[in-house]
Amino acid sequence: MLKQLLCKLQYILPQHLISVFMGMLANSKTGWIKNNLIDLISRMYAINLSDAEITNPHDYPSFNAFFTRALKPGARTIDQTPDGIASPADGSIAQLGRINGQVMMQAKGMYFDLQSLLGGRDDLANQFTDGSFATIYLAPHNYHRVHMPITGTLRHAVFIPGNLFSVNRMTSELIPTLYARNERLVMVFDTEFGPAAVIMVGALIVGSMQTVWMDQPYRSRQISDITPAQTIKLDKGTELGRFQMGSTVILLMPGQVEWSNLTNKEIMMGHLLGRLRKA
């Protein structure tokens, strides 16, 4: 009953206003504000900085800098299997498997479809029909940068505005078509295996989704195509973007992928997520 109540409450909360306010706090460089926020979240989620580039939490200029912290060189090993898909983030595997036509599993008994996820874009959805997908949830204690699962050249990016529901396991089991409702950034890459998509899904209190090829987080009230000023090619394991607070990454791959048996398990960025074959 409590879970249902918490989910229903999110329907009436001013989600974007809360996220804007939290974003202002997260970017504050006032010492007592950012240090108290860092200490509070560190205690709540038992955040471990041993693999971070900066290990003293109060040395970060803002809470957002702390939350999107860089890792020490060599803190993660990037899988080098030639046909391997590397995990794009630290997190837990919510779901992975085949796309049944254009339908994917969100949680047990709940589904969503490619067309809705991709903002009604048939030209994008058709590329991944009967393909494969993986959904990775980043909890607040996780490393919050997103990396390339395979080497690819950015072909197309679409910003899709939407809600900012929380994206933890509870809400994924109770809110229908959750990932197709929330604000998200879809990035489609050309790879040696065919098209691949990395989708960064926003959530409650996520103040921004920043990529390495944008000067600042993108904002729009309508579905918007984003054209980079130059060719963007990123190697497997290269940083792609980052989240403020927790959220979700969805991968779309062409054809059949032999996924590792990782559903509901933790995974580290760079570890082998699955293997695919050339189209």
C-alpha positions as CSV (number, residue, x, y, z in Angstrom):
1,M,0.0,0.0,0.0
2,L,2.8,2.4,0.9
3,K,4.5,1.8,-2.5
4,Q,1.4,2.5,-4.4
5,L,0.9,5.7,-2.4
6,L,4.4,6.9,-3.1
7,C,4.0,6.3,-6.8
8,K,0.6,8.1,-6.9
9,L,2.2,11.0,-5.1
10,Q,4.6,11.5,-8.0
11,Y,1.8,12.1,-10.4
12,I,0.8,15.3,-8.5
13,L,4.2,16.6,-7.5
14,P,5.7,19.5,-9.5
15,Q,8.4,17.3,-10.9
16,H,10.3,19.8,-13.0
17,L,10.1,22.5,-10.4
18,I,11.6,20.2,-7.7
19,S,14.3,19.2,-10.2
20,V,15.2,22.8,-11.0
21,F,15.3,23.7,-7.3
22,M,17.5,20.7,-6.5
23,G,19.7,21.5,-9.5
24,M,20.3,25.0,-8.0
25,L,21.3,23.5,-4.7
26,A,23.5,20.9,-6.4
27,N,25.4,23.6,-8.3
28,S,25.8,25.9,-5.3
29,K,29.5,26.6,-4.4
30,T,28.6,28.0,-0.9
31,G,30.7,25.9,1.4
32,W,28.1,25.0,4.1
33,I,25.4,24.2,1.5
34,K,27.5,21.9,-0.6
35,N,29.3,20.2,2.3
36,N,26.1,19.5,4.2
37,L,24.5,18.0,1.1
38,I,27.5,15.9,0.3
39,D,27.7,14.6,3.9
40,L,23.9,13.9,4.0
41,I,23.9,11.9,0.8
42,S,27.2,10.2,1.7
43,R,25.6,8.9,4.9
44,M,22.3,8.0,3.3
45,Y,23.8,5.9,0.5
46,A,27.1,4.9,2.0
47,I,29.0,6.4,-0.9
48,N,32.6,5.0,-1.3
49,L,35.2,7.5,-2.8
50,S,38.1,5.1,-2.7
51,D,38.1,4.8,-6.5
52,A,37.4,8.5,-7.2
53,E,40.0,10.9,-8.5
54,I,39.3,13.2,-5.5
55,T,38.8,11.2,-2.3
56,N,38.1,14.1,0.1
57,P,34.4,14.9,-0.3
58,H,34.7,18.5,0.8
59,D,37.3,19.2,-1.9
60,Y,34.6,19.1,-4.6
61,P,33.5,22.7,-5.6
62,S,29.8,21.7,-5.6
63,F,27.5,18.8,-4.8
64,N,27.0,18.2,-8.5
65,A,30.8,18.0,-9.0
66,F,30.9,15.4,-6.2
67,F,28.0,13.4,-7.7
68,T,29.4,13.4,-11.2
69,R,32.9,12.7,-9.9
70,A,35.6,11.2,-12.1
71,L,37.4,8.0,-11.4
72,K,41.0,7.4,-10.8
73,P,42.9,6.3,-14.0
74,G,42.6,2.5,-14.3
75,A,39.7,2.2,-11.7
76,R,37.6,0.4,-14.3
77,T,38.8,-2.2,-16.9
78,I,37.1,-1.9,-20.3
79,D,36.2,-5.3,-21.8
80,Q,38.2,-5.9,-25.0
81,T,36.2,-8.8,-26.5
82,P,36.0,-8.0,-30.2
83,D,32.2,-8.6,-30.4
84,G,31.6,-7.6,-26.7
85,I,29.3,-5.0,-25.4
86,A,30.8,-3.2,-22.4
87,S,28.5,-1.9,-19.6
88,P,28.0,1.8,-20.2
89,A,27.7,2.5,-16.4
90,D,28.0,1.2,-12.9
91,G,24.5,0.1,-11.8
92,S,22.1,-2.8,-11.6
93,I,20.6,-4.6,-14.6
94,A,16.8,-3.9,-14.5
95,Q,16.0,-5.9,-17.7
96,L,17.8,-7.3,-20.7
97,G,16.8,-9.5,-23.6
98,R,15.2,-9.6,-27.1
99,I,12.8,-6.9,-28.4
100,N,9.7,-8.8,-29.4
101,G,8.8,-6.9,-32.6
102,Q,8.9,-3.4,-31.1
103,V,8.0,-4.4,-27.5
104,M,10.3,-4.6,-24.5
105,M,9.8,-5.7,-20.9
106,Q,9.9,-2.9,-18.3
107,A,9.2,-5.2,-15.3
108,K,7.3,-8.4,-14.7
109,G,3.9,-8.0,-16.4
110,M,4.7,-4.5,-17.7
111,Y,6.0,-3.5,-21.2
112,F,6.8,-0.5,-23.4
113,D,7.4,-0.1,-27.1
114,L,10.2,1.3,-29.3
115,Q,8.0,3.9,-31.0
116,S,6.9,5.5,-27.7
117,L,10.4,5.3,-26.3
118,L,11.9,7.0,-29.4
119,G,9.3,9.8,-29.5
120,G,7.1,8.3,-32.2
121,R,10.0,8.2,-34.7
122,D,9.3,5.2,-37.0
123,D,12.6,5.9,-38.8
124,L,14.5,5.1,-35.6
125,A,12.2,2.4,-34.1
126,N,12.3,0.3,-37.3
127,Q,16.0,0.0,-37.0
128,F,15.7,-1.9,-33.8
129,T,12.7,-4.1,-34.5
130,D,13.4,-7.6,-33.3
131,G,16.7,-6.4,-31.9
132,S,18.0,-6.5,-28.3
133,F,17.9,-4.2,-25.3
134,A,19.4,-3.7,-21.9
135,T,18.1,-1.4,-19.1
136,I,20.6,-0.3,-16.4
137,Y,19.6,1.6,-13.3
138,L,22.1,3.9,-11.7
139,A,21.4,4.2,-7.9
140,P,22.5,7.4,-6.0
141,H,25.7,5.6,-4.7
142,N,26.9,4.7,-8.2
143,Y,29.5,6.3,-10.4
144,H,27.4,8.6,-12.5
145,R,29.2,9.0,-15.8
146,V,28.0,7.1,-18.9
147,H,30.5,5.5,-21.3
148,M,30.3,4.0,-24.8
149,P,29.3,0.3,-24.9
150,I,30.9,-0.2,-28.3
151,T,32.9,2.0,-30.7
152,G,30.6,4.2,-32.8
153,T,30.1,7.4,-34.7
154,L,27.2,9.6,-33.6
155,R,24.6,9.7,-36.4
156,H,21.6,11.2,-34.8
157,A,20.4,12.6,-31.4
158,V,16.9,13.4,-30.3
159,F,15.8,15.2,-27.1
160,I,12.4,14.1,-26.0
161,P,10.7,16.1,-23.2
162,G,8.5,14.4,-20.6
163,N,7.9,13.6,-17.0
164,L,10.5,13.1,-14.3
165,F,9.2,10.1,-12.4
166,S,11.7,8.3,-10.2
167,V,13.1,5.3,-12.0
168,N,13.9,2.9,-9.2
169,R,12.7,-0.7,-9.2
170,M,9.5,0.2,-7.3
171,T,8.3,2.7,-9.8
172,S,9.3,0.5,-12.8
173,E,7.0,-2.1,-11.3
174,L,4.1,0.3,-10.7
175,I,4.1,3.1,-13.3
176,P,3.1,1.9,-16.8
177,T,5.5,2.8,-19.7
178,L,7.7,4.6,-17.3
179,Y,10.8,5.0,-19.6
180,A,8.6,6.2,-22.5
181,R,7.1,8.9,-20.2
182,N,10.2,10.5,-18.8
183,E,12.5,13.1,-20.3
184,R,15.2,11.4,-22.3
185,L,18.1,11.9,-24.7
186,V,18.3,9.3,-27.6
187,M,21.7,9.0,-29.3
188,V,22.0,6.7,-32.3
189,F,25.5,5.5,-33.4
190,D,26.8,3.8,-36.5
191,T,28.9,0.8,-35.5
192,E,30.6,-2.1,-37.3
193,F,27.6,-4.2,-36.0
194,G,24.9,-1.9,-37.3
195,P,23.0,0.9,-35.6
196,A,23.2,1.1,-31.8
197,A,21.4,3.5,-29.5
198,V,22.3,4.8,-26.0
199,I,19.3,6.4,-24.3
200,M,19.8,8.5,-21.1
201,V,16.5,8.7,-19.2
202,G,15.9,11.6,-16.8
203,A,14.3,11.2,-13.4
204,L,13.0,13.1,-10.4
205,I,15.7,15.4,-9.0
206,V,17.9,14.7,-12.1
207,G,18.9,18.3,-12.8
208,S,20.7,17.6,-16.1
209,M,21.9,15.1,-18.6
210,Q,25.2,16.3,-20.0
211,T,27.1,14.8,-22.9
212,V,30.7,15.3,-23.9
213,W,29.7,16.9,-27.2
214,M,27.2,19.5,-25.8
215,D,28.3,22.8,-24.3
216,Q,25.5,22.6,-21.8
217,P,22.5,20.3,-21.0
218,Y,19.8,20.5,-23.7
219,R,16.4,21.8,-22.8
220,S,13.2,22.0,-25.0
221,R,9.4,21.7,-24.6
222,Q,9.1,19.7,-27.8
223,I,10.9,16.8,-29.5
224,S,14.0,18.2,-31.0
225,D,16.7,16.8,-33.3
226,I,20.2,17.7,-32.3
227,T,22.9,18.0,-34.9
228,P,26.5,18.0,-33.7
229,A,28.7,20.6,-35.3
230,Q,31.3,18.0,-36.2
231,T,31.8,14.3,-36.6
232,I,31.7,12.6,-33.2
233,K,33.4,9.2,-33.0
234,L,33.8,7.6,-29.6
235,D,35.7,4.4,-28.8
236,K,34.3,1.7,-26.5
237,G,34.7,2.8,-22.9
238,T,35.1,6.5,-23.8
239,E,33.0,8.8,-21.6
240,L,29.7,9.8,-23.3
241,G,27.9,11.8,-20.7
242,R,26.8,12.1,-17.1
243,F,23.8,12.2,-14.8
244,Q,23.1,14.3,-11.8
245,M,21.6,12.0,-9.1
246,G,20.3,8.6,-10.1
247,S,18.7,7.6,-13.4
248,T,18.7,4.9,-16.2
249,V,20.5,4.0,-19.4
250,I,18.8,1.9,-22.1
251,L,20.8,0.3,-24.8
252,L,19.3,-0.8,-28.1
253,M,21.2,-3.2,-30.3
254,P,20.5,-4.7,-33.8
255,G,19.8,-8.4,-34.1
256,Q,20.5,-11.0,-31.5
257,V,22.7,-10.4,-28.5
258,E,24.0,-13.1,-26.2
259,W,23.5,-11.2,-22.9
260,S,25.3,-12.2,-19.8
261,N,23.1,-13.6,-17.0
262,L,22.9,-10.4,-15.1
263,T,19.2,-9.4,-14.6
264,N,18.8,-7.8,-11.1
265,K,22.5,-8.0,-10.6
266,E,25.1,-5.2,-10.1
267,I,27.6,-4.5,-12.9
268,M,30.6,-2.1,-13.2
269,M,31.2,0.2,-16.1
270,G,33.3,-1.5,-18.7
271,H,32.5,-5.1,-17.7
272,L,31.2,-7.5,-20.4
273,L,27.4,-7.1,-20.7
274,G,26.9,-9.3,-23.8
275,R,28.2,-10.3,-27.2
276,L,26.8,-9.6,-30.7
277,R,27.5,-10.4,-34.3
278,K,28.0,-8.2,-37.3
279,A,24.7,-7.5,-39.2
